[in-house]
Amino acid sequence: MTSLGHWRGLGADLGPRAARRSRRSLRERLDRLRHRWFFIVQCAVAAAGAWWIAREVLGHREPFFAPVAAMVCLGFSFGQRLRRVVELSVGVAVGVLIGDVVVHFVGTGVWQIIVVTIAAMVVGALLGAGTLITIQAGIQSVLVVTLVASTGYALSRWLDAVVGGLAALLVATVAPAAPLQRPRAQAAKVARELAAALHETADGLRRCDEADVQQALARARRTDDLLEQLRDLADEGVAVVRLSPFRRRDLPAVQAIAGLLTPLGRAIRNIRVLIGRAATAVWRRELVPRPYTELLDQLADILGEIADELQERRLPVGAREPLVEVGRRSAQVLRNTTLSAEVLRGQVQAIVLELLVLTGLDYGEAREQVPASADLEEALRRHVEATGDPDEE
């Protein structure tokens, strides 16, 4: 009976869990659509515009390659869009041109497909195109020979492909705001994850709970992936504002976010070291006095405030004073307790230093705000080795 009740309980829980998964999946799909709607509209506008130009302006009766080339060329992320659009436009145009020439002079057939494929891909490779562009050239030449083979349209299909590429290039310069907003949202997400990891670490130290600290360590390690995503988003945002004439005014704001990557990455590493030492302290049952765990909670609260400021697209200048206060308190807490406690104190100072840089201070200014310690000097030494300049940021 106990076993039957157990299975009945699982069955009763299956429905709500499936419903939760369905709702989560629907939210994720809608989220994906929300991020891609501008791209979808861009493809539609570019395809329609290319077709209209080829048909109404150039007078081509069936400008098949104009909308196709426009959509193919737009199929890249914003960070590499304009460069790739140019490359792919060349690849498509080369493929269509070679296919047109072969069909016009020698017609279609098996050996013609072999010839146009080899010729288009060889030319693509000689032009310095990548593998994808070279393959696209071959595909377009095969399409001309097999699907739209007609000797009455010599070079018109090549002009359609060129029109499609130019339409894609024009539309691609109109960039949405998402590549500029998402890096700040991602930076805020990283800061919140770090804050949660520090709170979990403080709780684990107070309760001497190894599970809590290990969970915090796993969370801190996952921020590496979040930081890598932030790096990609920041690169994408910088590329958008540099290449799109409509977004040049946003360059300083996007560069400011890109400038957060280095101090944020160093803060992540220091937090991981701190949590790793906390795990060792719990495992060895070393005493970590309450003032030390309070420092972690305060640092976590400040990271939460930093996340809020980043989310609102503001430099977290307001966090400087609280950070300086945490740095001073870290120098005043009881010393000569346990090795783990001293390591934690030193890591708090190193984290404060990096977060001060995150608020816009250069390295020298941040160092003056934090009381010196051996750990702080070690952090400075690593910075000098990495950059060659203790004040460079």
C-alpha positions in Angstrom: 0.0 0.0 0.0 2.8 2.3 0.8 4.3 1.7 -2.6 0.9 2.2 -4.3 0.5 5.5 -2.5 4.0 6.6 -3.5 3.2 6.0 -7.2 -0.2 7.7 -6.9 1.7 10.7 -5.4 4.1 10.7 -8.3 1.2 10.5 -10.8 -0.6 13.4 -9.1 2.5 15.5 -9.3 3.2 14.7 -12.9 0.4 16.9 -14.3 1.5 20.1 -12.5 5.1 19.5 -13.3 4.3 19.0 -17.0 2.2 22.2 -16.9 5.1 24.1 -15.4 7.5 22.8 -18.0 5.0 23.8 -20.8 4.7 27.3 -19.4 8.5 27.6 -19.1 8.9 26.3 -22.7 6.3 28.8 -23.9 8.0 31.7 -22.2 11.4 30.7 -23.7 9.9 30.5 -27.2 8.2 33.8 -26.8 11.4 35.3 -25.5 13.3 33.9 -28.5 10.6 35.4 -30.8 10.9 38.8 -29.0 14.6 38.9 -29.6 14.3 37.9 -33.3 11.3 39.8 -34.5 13.4 42.7 -35.7 15.6 40.3 -37.7 12.5 38.7 -39.2 11.1 42.1 -40.3 14.5 43.0 -41.7 14.5 39.8 -43.9 11.0 40.5 -45.1 11.8 44.1 -46.0 15.1 43.3 -47.7 13.5 40.4 -49.7 10.5 42.6 -50.9 12.7 45.6 -51.6 15.2 43.5 -53.6 12.4 41.9 -55.6 10.8 45.3 -56.4 14.0 46.9 -57.5 14.9 43.9 -59.8 11.4 43.7 -61.3 10.3 47.3 -61.5 13.6 49.2 -61.9 15.7 46.7 -63.8 12.7 45.2 -65.6 13.5 41.5 -64.9 10.4 39.4 -65.2 11.3 36.7 -62.6 13.9 38.1 -60.2 14.1 34.9 -58.2 17.7 35.5 -56.9 17.1 39.1 -55.7 15.0 38.1 -52.6 16.8 34.9 -52.1 20.2 36.6 -52.0 18.9 39.3 -49.6 17.6 36.7 -47.1 20.7 34.5 -47.3 23.0 37.5 -46.8 21.1 38.7 -43.7 21.3 35.3 -42.0 24.1 36.3 -39.6 24.2 37.8 -36.1 24.6 41.5 -35.8 28.2 41.4 -34.6 29.4 40.0 -37.9 26.5 41.1 -40.1 27.9 43.8 -42.3 31.2 42.2 -43.0 29.5 38.8 -43.7 26.8 40.5 -45.9 29.5 41.9 -48.1 31.4 38.5 -48.3 28.3 36.5 -48.9 27.0 39.0 -51.5 30.2 38.4 -53.4 29.9 34.7 -53.0 26.3 34.6 -54.2 27.0 36.9 -57.1 30.0 34.9 -58.2 28.0 31.6 -58.1 25.1 33.1 -60.1 27.4 34.8 -62.6 29.3 31.6 -63.4 26.1 29.6 -63.6 24.7 32.2 -66.0 27.7 32.2 -68.2 27.8 28.4 -68.4 24.0 28.1 -69.1 24.2 30.8 -71.8 27.0 29.3 -73.8 26.8 25.5 -73.2 23.4 24.8 -71.7 22.6 22.4 -68.8 23.5 18.8 -67.9 25.6 16.6 -65.6 29.0 17.8 -66.7 27.8 21.4 -66.6 26.9 21.0 -63.0 30.4 19.7 -62.3 32.0 22.6 -64.1 30.0 25.4 -62.5 30.3 23.9 -59.0 34.1 23.6 -59.3 34.5 26.9 -61.0 32.3 28.9 -58.5 34.0 27.3 -55.5 37.5 27.8 -56.9 36.8 31.5 -57.6 35.3 31.9 -54.1 38.4 30.4 -52.5 40.7 32.6 -54.7 38.8 35.7 -53.5 39.7 34.7 -49.9 36.2 33.8 -48.8 35.6 31.4 -46.0 34.2 27.9 -46.3 30.6 29.0 -45.9 30.9 31.7 -48.6 32.7 29.3 -51.0 29.9 26.7 -50.5 27.3 29.4 -51.0 28.9 30.3 -54.4 28.7 26.7 -55.5 25.1 26.3 -54.4 24.0 29.4 -56.3 25.7 28.3 -59.4 24.0 24.9 -59.2 20.6 26.6 -58.7 21.1 28.5 -61.9 22.0 25.4 -63.9 19.3 23.1 -62.5 16.2 25.2 -61.4 16.2 28.3 -63.4 18.2 27.3 -66.4 17.2 29.5 -69.3 19.4 31.0 -72.0 17.2 34.0 -72.4 18.3 35.8 -69.2 22.1 36.1 -69.6 23.6 38.0 -66.6 20.2 39.2 -65.4 20.2 36.7 -62.6 23.6 37.9 -61.6 22.3 41.4 -61.4 19.4 40.1 -59.3 21.9 38.6 -56.9 23.8 41.8 -56.7 20.6 43.8 -56.0 19.7 41.3 -53.3 23.1 41.7 -51.6 22.9 45.5 -51.8 19.4 45.5 -50.3 20.6 43.2 -47.5 23.6 45.6 -46.8 21.3 48.6 -46.7 18.8 46.9 -44.3 21.6 45.5 -42.1 22.8 49.0 -41.3 19.5 49.7 -39.5 20.3 47.9 -36.3 17.8 47.3 -33.4 18.4 48.5 -29.9 18.7 44.9 -28.5 22.5 44.5 -29.2 23.0 47.7 -27.2 20.7 46.8 -24.3 21.5 43.1 -23.8 25.1 43.5 -22.7 24.0 45.6 -19.7 21.3 43.1 -18.8 23.8 40.3 -19.0 26.3 42.2 -16.8 23.5 42.7 -14.3 22.8 39.0 -14.4 26.5 38.2 -13.7 26.5 40.6 -10.7 23.3 39.1 -9.3 24.7 35.6 -9.6 27.9 36.6 -7.7 25.8 38.3 -5.0 23.7 35.1 -4.6 26.9 33.0 -4.4 28.3 35.3 -1.6 25.1 35.1 0.4 25.1 31.3 0.1 28.7 31.2 1.2 28.1 33.4 4.3 25.1 31.2 5.2 27.1 28.0 4.7 29.9 29.4 7.0 27.5 30.4 9.7 25.8 27.0 9.7 29.0 25.1 8.9 27.0 23.6 6.0 29.2 22.2 3.3 26.3 21.7 0.9 25.6 25.4 0.9 29.1 26.4 0.2 29.5 23.8 -2.6 26.3 25.1 -4.2 27.8 28.6 -4.0 31.0 27.4 -5.6 29.0 25.8 -8.4 27.1 29.0 -9.0 30.3 31.1 -9.1 31.9 28.7 -11.6 28.8 29.0 -13.8 29.4 32.7 -14.1 32.4 32.0 -16.4 29.8 31.0 -19.0 27.8 34.1 -18.3 30.9 36.2 -18.6 31.7 34.7 -22.0 28.2 35.4 -23.2 28.7 39.0 -21.9 31.9 39.2 -23.9 30.2 38.1 -27.1 27.3 40.5 -26.5 29.7 43.4 -25.8 31.6 42.6 -29.0 28.4 42.5 -30.9 27.2 45.8 -29.5 30.5 47.5 -30.4 30.4 46.1 -33.9 26.8 47.4 -34.4 27.5 50.9 -33.3 30.8 51.1 -35.3 29.2 49.8 -38.5 25.8 51.2 -38.4 25.6 55.0 -39.1 22.3 55.1 -37.2 23.9 53.9 -33.9 27.1 55.8 -33.7 25.9 58.0 -30.9 25.6 54.9 -28.7 29.4 54.1 -29.0 30.5 55.6 -25.6 27.8 53.6 -23.7 28.7 50.4 -25.4 32.4 50.8 -24.9 31.8 51.5 -21.2 30.1 48.1 -20.9 33.0 46.5 -22.8 35.3 48.1 -20.3 33.6 46.2 -17.4 34.8 42.9 -18.7 38.3 42.9 -17.3 37.5 44.0 -13.7 34.4 41.8 -13.6 36.4 38.8 -14.8 39.0 39.4 -12.1 36.3 39.8 -9.5 34.8 36.5 -10.5 38.1 34.7 -10.1 38.7 36.3 -6.7 35.2 35.3 -5.6 35.8 31.7 -6.7 39.0 31.6 -4.6 37.1 33.0 -1.6 34.3 30.5 -1.9 36.9 27.7 -2.4 38.6 28.7 0.8 35.2 28.8 2.6 34.6 25.3 1.5 37.9 24.2 2.9 37.1 26.0 6.2 33.8 24.2 6.5 35.4 20.8 5.7 38.1 21.4 8.3 35.6 22.8 10.8 37.8 26.0 11.1 36.2 28.8 13.0 35.3 31.8 10.8 34.2 34.7 13.1 30.9 36.4 12.4 32.4 39.7 11.3 34.0 37.9 8.4 30.6 36.4 7.2 29.0 39.9 7.7 31.6 41.2 5.2 30.5 38.7 2.7 26.8 39.6 3.1 27.6 43.3 2.8 29.7 42.6 -0.4 26.8 40.6 -1.8 24.3 43.4 -1.1 26.6 45.9 -2.9 26.8 43.5 -5.9 23.0 43.5 -5.9 23.0 47.3 -6.0 25.6 47.2 -8.8 23.3 44.9 -10.8 20.4 47.2 -10.4 22.4 50.2 -11.7 23.7 48.2 -14.6 20.2 47.1 -15.5 19.1 50.7 -15.6 22.0 51.5 -17.9 24.0 53.5 -15.4 27.6 53.2 -14.2 27.4 52.0 -10.6 29.1 55.1 -9.1 26.8 54.9 -6.1 28.5 51.7 -5.0 31.9 53.3 -4.4 31.3 54.6 -0.9 29.8 51.3 0.4 32.7 49.4 -1.2 35.3 51.6 0.4 33.5 51.1 3.8 33.7 47.3 3.3 37.4 47.6 2.5 38.0 49.6 5.7 36.0 47.1 7.8 38.0 44.2 6.3 41.1 45.8 7.7 39.6 46.3 11.2 38.2 42.8 11.8 39.9 40.5 14.2 43.2 39.1 12.9 45.3 36.1 13.7 42.3 33.8 14.0 42.5 30.9 11.5 44.2 30.7 8.1 40.9 30.4 6.3 39.5 33.5 7.9 42.6 35.5 7.0 42.4 34.3 3.4 38.7 35.3 3.3 39.6 38.8 4.6 42.3 39.2 2.0 40.0 38.1 -0.8 37.3 40.5 0.3 39.9 43.3 -0.1 40.9 42.1 -3.6 37.2 41.8 -4.6 36.5 45.4 -3.3 39.5 46.6 -5.4 38.1 45.1 -8.6 34.6 46.3 -8.0 35.9 49.8 -7.4 37.5 49.6 -10.8 34.1 48.4 -12.1 32.5 51.7 -10.9 34.8 53.7 -13.1 37.9 54.3 -11.0 41.3 53.5 -12.5 43.4 50.9 -10.7 45.6 53.4 -8.9 42.6 55.3 -7.6 40.9 52.1 -6.4 44.0 50.9 -4.7 44.2 54.1 -2.6 40.8 53.5 -1.3 41.5 50.0 0.1 43.9 49.4 3.1 47.0 47.6 2.0 47.4 43.9 2.7 49.5 41.0 1.4 46.6 39.7 -0.6 46.0 43.1 -2.1 49.6 43.5 -3.1 49.4 40.1 -4.7 46.3 41.2 -6.7 48.2 44.3 -7.8 51.2 42.2 -8.9 48.9 39.9 -11.0 47.4 43.0 -12.5 50.8 44.5 -13.4 51.9 41.2 -15.0 48.7 41.0 -17.1 48.7 44.7 -18.3 52.2 46.0 -17.7 50.7 49.1 -16.0 49.2 49.2 -12.5 47.0 52.2 -13.5 45.9 50.9 -16.9 42.3 50.1 -17.3 
